[in-house]
Amino acid sequence: MKLPVIKHLQKNNSAEALEHTIEVLESFTEHRSVSEQEMDVVGELITNLCGAVEMHQMIANGMSEKDAANGFAQKVLGSIDR
């Protein structure tokens, strides 16, 4: 997860475009010839894209961009600590 990348994706893309990209990447991972290294890269990309979608939702609910970014980061870090 890279917060600067997530913020960039959120600012420069609609939530719908991000969701379509996630769908394409998930489909890519389902092919049997995808290597473990490629899966790691795609997993990182999907994490960043999902973060941007979640930030879109938080901002749409009235949260500031800064608070949305911090909230997402705390959510991810909290799930890692469990």
PLY file of the C-alpha trace (Angstrom):
ply
format ascii 1.0
element vertex 82
property float x
property float y
property float z
element edge 81
property int vertex1
property int vertex2
end_header
0.00 0.00 0.00
1.37 3.35 -1.02
-0.69 6.27 0.26
0.70 8.82 -2.25
-0.26 6.47 -5.10
-3.73 5.96 -3.62
-4.26 9.71 -3.32
-3.10 10.21 -6.91
-5.45 7.51 -8.20
-8.37 8.93 -6.24
-7.80 12.48 -7.51
-7.33 11.56 -11.16
-9.90 8.79 -11.72
-13.57 8.23 -11.09
-14.63 5.49 -8.68
-16.26 3.71 -11.63
-13.03 3.67 -13.66
-11.10 2.35 -10.67
-13.67 -0.41 -10.11
-13.46 -1.47 -13.76
-9.69 -1.63 -13.50
-9.96 -3.82 -10.41
-12.27 -6.17 -12.29
-9.79 -6.48 -15.17
-6.87 -7.18 -12.83
-8.87 -9.79 -10.94
-9.71 -11.48 -14.23
-6.02 -11.43 -15.17
-5.09 -13.27 -11.98
-7.48 -16.09 -12.79
-5.41 -17.26 -15.76
-3.26 -20.30 -15.02
-0.11 -18.86 -16.61
0.14 -15.92 -14.19
3.32 -16.29 -12.13
3.61 -15.81 -8.38
5.65 -12.63 -8.93
2.95 -11.23 -11.22
0.33 -12.09 -8.62
2.27 -10.10 -6.01
2.44 -7.06 -8.29
-1.23 -7.27 -9.21
-2.14 -7.69 -5.54
-0.31 -4.47 -4.70
-2.06 -2.67 -7.57
-5.48 -3.92 -6.46
-4.79 -2.80 -2.88
-3.95 0.71 -4.08
-6.99 0.83 -6.38
-9.33 -0.37 -3.62
-7.89 2.29 -1.34
-8.67 4.96 -3.92
-12.25 3.66 -4.28
-12.67 3.69 -0.51
-11.32 7.25 -0.34
-13.88 8.27 -2.98
-16.64 6.85 -0.78
-15.37 8.57 2.37
-15.08 11.92 0.59
-18.58 11.49 -0.86
-19.81 11.04 2.72
-18.38 14.42 3.70
-14.91 13.51 4.95
-11.96 15.68 3.93
-9.37 14.19 1.56
-6.74 14.24 4.30
-9.01 12.52 6.82
-10.08 9.94 4.21
-6.46 9.09 3.42
-5.55 8.82 7.10
-8.67 6.80 7.84
-7.89 4.30 5.12
-4.26 3.98 6.23
-5.32 3.38 9.84
-7.86 0.78 8.72
-5.20 -1.13 6.78
-2.64 -0.89 9.57
-5.27 -1.99 12.10
-6.07 -5.09 10.06
-2.37 -5.96 9.82
-1.95 -5.75 13.60
-4.69 -8.33 14.22
0 1
1 2
2 3
3 4
4 5
5 6
6 7
7 8
8 9
9 10
10 11
11 12
12 13
13 14
14 15
15 16
16 17
17 18
18 19
19 20
20 21
21 22
22 23
23 24
24 25
25 26
26 27
27 28
28 29
29 30
30 31
31 32
32 33
33 34
34 35
35 36
36 37
37 38
38 39
39 40
40 41
41 42
42 43
43 44
44 45
45 46
46 47
47 48
48 49
49 50
50 51
51 52
52 53
53 54
54 55
55 56
56 57
57 58
58 59
59 60
60 61
61 62
62 63
63 64
64 65
65 66
66 67
67 68
68 69
69 70
70 71
71 72
72 73
73 74
74 75
75 76
76 77
77 78
78 79
79 80
80 81
